[in-house]
């Protein structure tokens, strides 16, 4: 497990054994902090050639959705150009946040992402997120 440099509001770790970038939001960020944090994630993933991401957003609240257009229009499109292969982003969310996202009809359904170079999953539990990642993007056998 390799801790990566990150600001106090975001904990970044790369797990070489799982080829997994683990990002844990430590509090609800401002929009500028959110953008900075996701750019840090992308840079770390590019450095390690990592297409499996676990993003723990359970400490964020769902009241501020103003960052979603930036994610869809700016951030997600960068994934294909910076990383080789399809990128899988498993988001851990608090129950109220997940419910708010799933009931918001202004947001794109997750099925929208099925044909794009990145796929998104939303989960309440880490085990379910890891199972989804392992099913959709299995870790290649490591050569020792």
Secondary structure as UniProt FT lines:
FT   STRAND          2..4
FT   TURN            8..9
FT   STRAND          10..15
FT   TURN            16..19
FT   STRAND          20..25
FT   HELIX           31..48
FT   STRAND          52..56
FT   TURN            58..59
FT   TURN            66..67
FT   HELIX           68..70
FT   HELIX           71..75
FT   HELIX           76..82
FT   STRAND          87..92
FT   HELIX           95..103
FT   TURN            105..106
FT   HELIX           110..115
FT   STRAND          118..123
FT   HELIX           126..136
//
